[in-house]
């Protein structure tokens, strides 16, 4: 125990509510030089740059942006799409046959959009498609509705949000619940929360579908002016929480009790577990610790503000890249290697049927100078 106390006094640790976790599939803020969008390769989680026509200017990067980061994307020619493919390899839970969808899992899509000033476009939005193939779901302003909505392209069904206005820049949030045999799509207009739990503004069921590319497009302006604006595109997936939380964490200097979650798969062979801790003080250092047995030592025997929830052989994640900072938001996370659980000065591999218990230990600038989250226990298959 004293070794851990000495370690924390020499370096440092950051809050979590036990709720749903989310992982970014891809994101785009259009933070590029003003001009044609084609071949732009920024953002995160993409398999290739944007394709925006042979002259690279079917859509333009224009300024100012709408999301506070970089510029925005503005369509330039009617019915001329701009395309980009997210990486599917890191997401086997949502990517059968190298596509997203067609299986269990929940995906969230968020972006801002609006018809540009002076534009007469009759539609504009983001589509989920397969490359060189079919369009399945359209999110935005359906043709000649002039309201925000969604289109099931396969069936032709259209639903809009009455009273919404495509000439106002709007944040659209869509939740797609992929399930075998049919999917459910929900749309919120300018929600307060990033992942709203309130009833959606529009909802319908669609046939089960797969996709691997997004398209931004507007048009059918009857010879008028083209222009639809897009910004702040974020596509996420819900991450499964695994294990069971136990033990009681003490309050820290923020007034909250820090919490830990385990995310991913409890299949040992999958080797896919991320630990996430939150509700810690900002800009402090910390580590994750692990043991085969649970325990409870209040105040860590008088050496910490927090409660140790482990017993037996306690391993510390202190290798390269494993001493973490809580940052501004008071949280950090670590991807585990289940073949290398720190124990006894070395590492051991996780076997099916084995249980590991985890905590985060972090600097807390009051009292005895450190604190701990609650514990999470994961039994692997």
N, C-alpha and C positions, 0 to 999 in steps of 0.2 A: 504494500500500500504506500509506503513512504517513497518508493521510486516514482510512482505516479504523481504524488504530491510535488516532489522535486521537479519532475518534468514540467508540470503545469506552472510552477512558479518561474520557470525559465522561459516558457514560451507563452501560450495562451489559447481560449475557445469562443458562440451565438445562439427562434420560437417556432412551433408547429401546433396546429389544431389537428386532431385526428379526423381528417376529412378526405375527400377525393383528391388524388394526385393526378397531375397532367404532364405529359411529355411532348416536347415540340417535334413535329414531323418536319415542317419547313416554315420559314418566315421570310418576308420581303418588305423593306421600307422604301425601296426605290431610291436609295441613296447613291445616285450616279450623277455624272455631269449632265447638264441639260442637253437634250438632243434625242436622237433615235434610241429606242429601247433595245433593239436587237443586239445580241451577243453580250448583254449585260449579265454578269456572273456573280453578283454579290448576294446578300442574304445568307440564310443557313438551310442546310438539309436538302439541297437541290442536286439533281443528277447531272444537269447540263445548264448552260446559259439560256436566257430567253431567246426564242425565235420570234421575230417580229417582221416577217416578210423579207423578200430578197434584197430590198434596199434598207432593211433594218429599221424602218420608220413607220410601220403600220400603227405603232403607238409611240408616243414621245414621253421622255422624262421632262416634266415641267415643274416650275416653282411658283409659289411656295407649296410645300406639302401640307397634308391634313393631320398627320399623326405626331408632329413634333420632331420627327427624325427624317432628315433628308428631304427629297422632293416627292413627287407623285407621278403616277402613270396616267397619261391622257390619250385616249384613242384618237386617231387622225383620219382614217378612211372608213367609210361605211362597210360593215360586215367583213372586216379584215381582222382576223384574230391574232393575238399574241399568245404564245404557248410556252409552257415550262413543265418539266417533269420532276417531281420530288424523288428522292432516294427511297426505294422500298426495301432494300436489303436489311437495314437496321430494324425493320418492323415486321418480323415474320408473323406476329399475332394478328396483323391487319393486312398482310400482303400475300395471300395465296396466289400462286402462278405469277409472281412478280407484279401483282396488282394490289391495290387497296380494296377493301370491302369483301363481300361474299363470305362472311363468317362472323363469328361473335366479336364484338368490340364496339366502342363508342368513339366517334371522331367529332371534333369541334372545328369549325371554320369561322374566322372573324376577319372582316375587312371594312374599311370605310369606302363609300362610293357616293356619287352624285352626278347628275347631268350637268355638263359644263355650261356656263353662262352663254346664251346665244345659240346653244345647240338645239336642233329639232329632232334628234334621234328618238325613235319610237320604242327602242329597247336598249338595254345595256346591262352587262353583268358578268359574273364568273360562272363558267361551266366546268363540270367534272366529265372528262372524256377518256377514251382510250386512244393512244397515239395512232394516227392514220385510220381510226375506226369511228366508233359511235359516240354521240353525246347522250348522257344519261340524266344529269341533274343540272338545272340552271338556277342560279341564285342572283337576284337583282331586280331589275325592272322588266317584267314580262311584256311582250309586244303589245303596244297600244293600250296598256292598263294605266300607265303613268303613276303607279303605286309600286311599293316594294313587295316582292313576293318570291315564290319558287315555282318551278315548272318540272313536272315529271315528264321528260321529253319522250320517253317510250310510250306512255299512255296518252300524252297530250294534256293531262290534267294540270290546271293552273290554279293557284291560290294566292291572293294578295292580302295586304293589311289595309283595310279601309281607312281612308284619311291620311295615309302616309304620302309623302311628297318627294318624288325623285329629283326635284330641283333644289332640294336641301341636302347638304352633305350629311350622310347618315352612317352610323355604325351598324352593320348587319352581323348577327351572331347566329350560327346554324349548328344544331346538334344532330348528328346522324347516328342512329342506333342500328348497326349492322347485325342482322340475325339470319340464320338459315331459313330461307323461304320467303323473306320479305323484310324491308327496312323501314324505319320510321324517321321522318325528317321534321324538326322543329325549327322555327325562325323567330328570333326576337329583334325588335327595332330599338336601337339606342338603349339597351338595358343598362341598369346601374352596375350590375356585376359582370365580370368577365365570363363566368359560367353560371348563368341564371338558373335558379330553381323554381322561379315563379312560372305560372302557366304561360306558354309561348303565345306569340301574336298570330302565328299561323302554324298549322300542323297537318301532315297527311302521311299516309303509308304509300310506299312505292315498291315495285318489284325488286328483288334482290339484284344488285349490280356490282360490277368491279370497275375501277378506273385507275389510270396511271399518269394523267396529265391534266393541268388546268389551262383554261383559255379565258382571256379577257377580251371582250368584244362588244361593240354597239353598232347601231345602224338603222336601216329602213327609214331614212329621214326624208324621203320623197323629194330628193334634190336639194334639201336644205343643208344645214351645217352639222358636221359630225363632231362629237366630243363627249366622252364619258370619263370621269376621273375615278381612280382607284388608289388606295394607299393602305398601309398597315396590315398587310395580309399575313395571317397566322393560321396554320393548320396544326392541330394538336390531337393527341389520343389520350383517353383515360387510361391510367395505369392501375393494374390490380394491386390492392394492398394485401400483403400476406402476413402470416403470423398473428400473434395476440399480444396486446399491450398488457403490462402488469406493473405493480409497484407504484409508489407515489413520489412525484418530483416536488422538490421544495421551490418556493417562489424565488425568483432572482431579482436583480436590480431594476428590471423593467416592470416589475409588479406581476409578471406572468410566470407560469411554470413551463419550462421548456419541454418539448415532446419529441419523440422519435417515431418514425414509421419505416417499415420495410416494404419495398415495392418490387414487383417482378414475378418470379416463379419459384415455388418451393420444390421444384424438381432439381435434385442435386446436379444431374448430368447437364441440365440446361445452362447452368452457371450464369444466371441472370437475376441478380439481386442488387438493388440500390438501397442504401440507408439514407434517410433524410431526416435532419433535425431542424427545429425551428423554435421561435419565441425566445431567442437568446439575445443578449446585448449586442449592439452593432460593433463591427470592426474589432472583434476579439478572435483569439485562436482557440482551436479545440481539436479533439481527436475522438474517434470511435473506439470503444473497448468491447471485448467479447469474452464470454466464458461459457463452459458447458452447463453450469448450474446457476439457479436463481438464488438470491439472497436479499438481505435488507440490513444495511448498517447506516443508521441515522448519522448525518454529518460526517460520514466516512471516518468514524472513530475520532471526531474532533479535529479533523484536518481540512474539512471542506464545508461550504454552506449547504451542499446537496447530500442526497441519500444514494449510497451505492446499492444497486439492485442485483449485483452479481456475486458469485462466490466460487471458490475453487481456483483453478488456474486462469488468471485474467490476462488476456492478450491485448496488446495495444497496436493500433494501426498508426505507426509512426514512420513508415517508409517514405520513399520519394513520392511526393504529391499527396501524401495522406495526412499531413498536418495542415488543417484547413482554417480558413477565415470566415467569420460569420457575415462579413460584408455589411452593406447598409441595411439590408433587410433582416439581419439577425438569423440567418440560416445557412446551412451547408449540406452537401450530400457527397456520398462516396459510392462508386461502383465496386462491389466486392469481387474477389477471385475466390470462389468456393474451394478451389484446389490449394489455397494458401491462407488458411485461417491462422493468425498469429497465436502461438502457444509455446510455452516453455523455452523461450529464446529462439525458437524456429517457427516453422509453419506445419500445419497438418491439412489433409484433404478431407472434405465433407463427404460422408457416406450416407446412403439412404437409411432412414430411420433415426438419424442423429439429430439432436436438438442443439441449437446455438442461441445464446441470449446476448443481446446487444444493448449498449447505452452510448450516449455521447457525453463527454466530459469537456467542460469549457471554462475559460476565464470569466470571472464575474467580479467587477471592480468594487465590491463591498465585502465587509466581514473578512472571511478567511481566503477570499480571492478566487475561489472556483465554485462550480456548481455542476449538477448533472441532470440529464433528462430522466424521464421514466424509462422503463425497459421494454423491449419487444423480444418475444420468444418465437423462433421459427423452427418447426420440425420438418425436416426435409424427407422427400420421398425418393 
